Amino acid sequence: MKRITVYINPEDTRCREAVDFLMDSGVVFDIQDINDTPLDADQVGRLIGHLNPVHFLNNNNKAIEMLDLENEPINRPALFQQIAGQNELLQFPIITTNRLATVGFNVDCLRQMLQLSDNGDDSTEH
C-alpha cells in the first residue's frame, strides 16, 4: 500500500477540500498540520527534492519577493532554510506518496497519482 502524507494548513480551504476528497475516496493517509508541526529545512529539502522549488511556492504570499529566486542557480539550502522559518511561503496542500508529490488541490491529478477511479474506488490491488 502506498504511504500517503498530506501537509496542510488547516485554515486553507483547498487543504480542507483535499482532506475531504481523500477521506471520501477511502484513502488512508497521514496529516501533518504545519501550524502544529512546522516543516524544518531538512523536511522542506526532502519534499522539494530535485524539483524546481518555484512550483512549491505560494505566489500569493508577499514575502516571496524577499526570496532570491532571480539568480541561477538557486541557493537551495538557503531557500529551504528560509521556507523552514516561514512555512506559509509554501503552497498547500502538498500530497506525497513514496516517490510522487502534488502541490495544491486538483482532483484529476490526485486521482492519477493515487490511481483512483472516478467513482472513488482504488483501481489497484493492495
C-alpha positions, 0 to 999 in steps of 0.5 A, spaced: 500 500 500 502 506 498 504 511 504 500 517 503 502 524 507 498 530 506 501 537 509 496 542 510 494 548 513 488 547 516 485 554 515 486 553 507 480 551 504 483 547 498 487 543 504 480 542 507 477 540 500 483 535 499 482 532 506 475 531 504 476 528 497 481 523 500 477 521 506 471 520 501 475 516 496 477 511 502 484 513 502 488 512 508 493 517 509 497 521 514 496 529 516 501 533 518 498 540 520 504 545 519 501 550 524 502 544 529 508 541 526 512 546 522 516 543 516 524 544 518 529 545 512 531 538 512 523 536 511 522 542 506 529 539 502 526 532 502 519 534 499 522 539 494 527 534 492 530 535 485 524 539 483 524 546 481 522 549 488 518 555 484 512 550 483 512 549 491 511 556 492 505 560 494 505 566 489 500 569 493 504 570 499 508 577 499 514 575 502 516 571 496 519 577 493 524 577 499 526 570 496 532 570 491 529 566 486 532 571 480 539 568 480 541 561 477 542 557 480 538 557 486 541 557 493 537 551 495 539 550 502 538 557 503 531 557 500 529 551 504 532 554 510 528 560 509 521 556 507 523 552 514 522 559 518 516 561 514 512 555 512 506 559 509 511 561 503 509 554 501 503 552 497 498 547 500 496 542 500 502 538 498 500 530 497 506 525 497 506 518 496 513 514 496 516 517 490 510 522 487 508 529 490 502 534 488 502 541 490 495 544 491 488 541 490 486 538 483 482 532 483 484 529 476 491 529 478 490 526 485 486 521 482 492 519 477 497 519 482 493 515 487 490 511 481 483 512 483 477 511 479 472 516 478 467 513 482 472 513 488 474 506 488 482 504 488 483 501 481 489 497 484 490 491 488 493 492 495 
